[in-house]
Each structure stands twice: as structure tokens, then as C-alpha cells.
Amino acid sequence: MGKSEKKMQVRRYSEAFRRQVVQEYETGASLRALQEKYGIGSSRTIKRWVQRYSREGIRHEVVHIQSPEERDRLKALEAQVRDLERALARLTLEKVRLEEEVALYRELYGEEEVKKNARC
């Protein structure tokens, strides 16, 4: 074999591996993401596997069925999370402001004065 000749790499995938990739595709993974994750050369390869191993050859869609009470509870919880995130942000800013004030106080009056006033 000369220097200009290249060896062509042929990959063979097990049926179990193919079925795993198809299952990930059916649960929402993109063809591109699966290609990158597993080093599969072409999206056509995965499409062929889907046609062969999938129950219907399409993605299964997850449908959430909720009662009005569940939907209202979810909305209330989401609003509560937003409120808590805002409160956390405010407290974080307040903490930073107070730390800056303590640092300035230390700079102006010294460490001993800060310790003396901290006991009050």
C-alpha cells in the first residue's frame, strides 16, 4: 500500500446500540446531538435505524394531562419560585452592600473598633 492510499474505516454497530440510539431519538434527542454524542458519521444512519427499530418510526410525544386544580397549583408554585428568586437577589445585593460598608468602616476606624461595635 502506497503513501497516497488511505484506509477506509468501516464502523459496525450492535443491534442493542442501535436500539438505544433510536430510543433516545424517540424521547426527544436531536439527530445532530446523537451524532455528536456517539460519533456517528451521518444522520441518515440514525434515520435508517429509526425506520427499522422504532415502533412507528416517529418520536413519541409526552402529553401532560392536568386537572384545573393541578394547573393552578403549578402556576402558583412557579410564581412563588419567581418571588423567591427576586428575594434572594435582593438579599444578595444587600449582603454585598453591607460587606462593602464593613470594609469601609474597617478602613476608616480599624479592626478593633469593628470588633468592639460588633458586640453591641
Residue pairs with C-beta under 8 A, 6 or more apart in sequence:
11 41
13 40
15 53
17 38
18 49
18 52
18 53
19 49
19 53
21 34
21 38
21 40
21 46
21 49
22 46
22 49
22 50
22 53
22 54
24 34
25 31
25 34
25 46
25 50
25 54
25 59
26 50
26 54
26 58
26 59
26 60
27 59
27 60
28 59
29 37
31 43
31 46
31 47
32 43
34 40
34 46
35 41
35 42
35 43
35 46
40 46
50 57
51 57
66 74
102 114
105 113
105 114
106 114
